[in-house]
């Protein structure tokens, strides 16, 4: 939601995703009966998101050395030298599952990746599609990612990916993962379109291989960011997250 104040015309305009917002949009965005919202600023580990680890891993909060001139940054780091070590911050409680196609939803995070070398990029993702068994590639998901699995070659760019029953649609954004960015994944109510945004601008829209309740995983997934090593020789990758926002709209 963007608010613009014009001193020339003495007017105020409010827009949602670049579209001039109607009264109905404003009501939906701010009425707690119509919007389930989770937010984490990561000054500490208390908030609407849960920390999850597998085969060791570290999540640190209120880090001030990452994202210059910022504080309240969460840093995810898998354990160096441990195959399958992973760290994630995702929607909570841990038993909550999300089904695309039930309502309109979106997740937005300001984050970046620090890669130890180009080859150590497997299992890195931010969006929808996280499971308790985090070391495995998700069979159903919609997220930004970089990695070397499911047809994706080694790269230091963010890819937009929708994957259903193990079949993926990938798009190379050309955006380097090391630059801090606000990355957003927006899914329409019918789960027929997934819009990927970088700093508010659309970089890709996917209409294929979008998971729903009829997917192999029954569409059950989480929202969040995830980082893992794929071998014991992997280096010390890290993901810095300044904040995370998850919105799910409700029809009442």
Secondary structure, DSSP 8 states (H G I E B T S, - for coil): -EEEEETTTTEEEEEETTEE--HHHHHHHH-TTTEEEEEE--SSS-SSEEEEEESS-EEEEEESSSSTT---EEEEE--TT-TT-EEEEEESSTT--EETTSS-EEEEEEEEEE-SSTT--SSEEEEE---SSTTS--SSEEEEEE-SSTT----SEEEEEEEETTEEEEEEEEEETTS-EEEEEEE-TTSS-EEEEETTEEEEEE-SS---TTSTTTTEE-EEEEEE-SSTT----EEEEEEEEEEEE---
